Amino acid sequence: RSSSGGVFGAPALSRRSSAEEVVASMAESLHCPITNALLVDPVSAADGFIYERDAVSRWLSSHDTSPNTGAVLPNKALVALPAVRAMVLSVVDSDTLPEDEVREWLLRRGVW
């Protein structure tokens, strides 16, 4: 450690800011492209995109196409993504999201 408190001479605050930026960037990718809300029950569809289960199920009940690309889907199978759910939980626990977004996510999970 250097006298500045950081590893390799980097200030500790910069490391924290960088970590927060990574978490914030990750959080952006954990939003459903249909609802724009943070995922509660993430699933993958045949188009390879990740969606909120309820939102994509509603879409697929009246469409045979991808909500993202408009391409016809080969099937309407949805695959649960527990690793993505764990990433969402990590982001929520990181205290980097706005309080109102966390509250809304908790409400949708039935926790609040």
Contacts in CASP RR format, 6 or more apart in sequence:
PFRMAT RR
TARGET T0000
AUTHOR 0000-0000-0000
METHOD contacts of the structure
MODEL  1
RSSSGGVFGAPALSRRSSAEEVVASMAESLHCPITNALLVDPVSAADGFI
YERDAVSRWLSSHDTSPNTGAVLPNKALVALPAVRAMVLSVVDSDTLPED
EVREWLLRRGVW
1 7 0 8 1.000
1 9 0 8 1.000
2 8 0 8 1.000
2 9 0 8 1.000
4 10 0 8 1.000
4 11 0 8 1.000
4 12 0 8 1.000
5 11 0 8 1.000
5 12 0 8 1.000
6 12 0 8 1.000
6 15 0 8 1.000
7 15 0 8 1.000
20 94 0 8 1.000
20 96 0 8 1.000
23 91 0 8 1.000
23 94 0 8 1.000
23 96 0 8 1.000
24 96 0 8 1.000
26 87 0 8 1.000
26 91 0 8 1.000
27 38 0 8 1.000
27 91 0 8 1.000
27 96 0 8 1.000
27 97 0 8 1.000
30 38 0 8 1.000
30 39 0 8 1.000
30 42 0 8 1.000
30 84 0 8 1.000
30 87 0 8 1.000
30 88 0 8 1.000
30 91 0 8 1.000
31 37 0 8 1.000
31 38 0 8 1.000
31 39 0 8 1.000
32 38 0 8 1.000
32 39 0 8 1.000
32 42 0 8 1.000
32 50 0 8 1.000
32 51 0 8 1.000
32 52 0 8 1.000
32 55 0 8 1.000
32 56 0 8 1.000
33 49 0 8 1.000
33 51 0 8 1.000
33 67 0 8 1.000
33 68 0 8 1.000
34 51 0 8 1.000
34 52 0 8 1.000
34 55 0 8 1.000
34 56 0 8 1.000
34 59 0 8 1.000
34 67 0 8 1.000
35 52 0 8 1.000
35 55 0 8 1.000
37 52 0 8 1.000
37 104 0 8 1.000
37 105 0 8 1.000
37 108 0 8 1.000
38 88 0 8 1.000
38 91 0 8 1.000
38 92 0 8 1.000
38 97 0 8 1.000
38 101 0 8 1.000
38 104 0 8 1.000
38 105 0 8 1.000
39 50 0 8 1.000
39 52 0 8 1.000
39 84 0 8 1.000
39 85 0 8 1.000
39 88 0 8 1.000
40 52 0 8 1.000
40 88 0 8 1.000
40 105 0 8 1.000
40 108 0 8 1.000
40 109 0 8 1.000
41 52 0 8 1.000
41 53 0 8 1.000
41 54 0 8 1.000
41 80 0 8 1.000
41 85 0 8 1.000
42 50 0 8 1.000
42 51 0 8 1.000
42 52 0 8 1.000
42 53 0 8 1.000
42 80 0 8 1.000
42 81 0 8 1.000
42 84 0 8 1.000
42 85 0 8 1.000
42 88 0 8 1.000
43 50 0 8 1.000
43 51 0 8 1.000
43 52 0 8 1.000
43 53 0 8 1.000
43 56 0 8 1.000
43 78 0 8 1.000
43 79 0 8 1.000
43 80 0 8 1.000
43 81 0 8 1.000
44 50 0 8 1.000
44 51 0 8 1.000
44 78 0 8 1.000
44 79 0 8 1.000
44 81 0 8 1.000
45 51 0 8 1.000
45 56 0 8 1.000
45 60 0 8 1.000
45 66 0 8 1.000
45 73 0 8 1.000
45 76 0 8 1.000
45 77 0 8 1.000
45 78 0 8 1.000
46 66 0 8 1.000
46 73 0 8 1.000
46 74 0 8 1.000
46 75 0 8 1.000
46 76 0 8 1.000
46 77 0 8 1.000
47 66 0 8 1.000
47 68 0 8 1.000
47 69 0 8 1.000
47 71 0 8 1.000
47 73 0 8 1.000
49 66 0 8 1.000
49 67 0 8 1.000
49 68 0 8 1.000
50 81 0 8 1.000
50 84 0 8 1.000
51 59 0 8 1.000
51 67 0 8 1.000
51 78 0 8 1.000
53 78 0 8 1.000
53 80 0 8 1.000
56 67 0 8 1.000
56 78 0 8 1.000
57 78 0 8 1.000
59 67 0 8 1.000
60 73 0 8 1.000
60 76 0 8 1.000
60 78 0 8 1.000
64 72 0 8 1.000
64 73 0 8 1.000
64 76 0 8 1.000
65 71 0 8 1.000
65 72 0 8 1.000
65 73 0 8 1.000
66 73 0 8 1.000
91 97 0 8 1.000
92 102 0 8 1.000
92 105 0 8 1.000
97 105 0 8 1.000
103 112 0 8 1.000
106 112 0 8 1.000
END
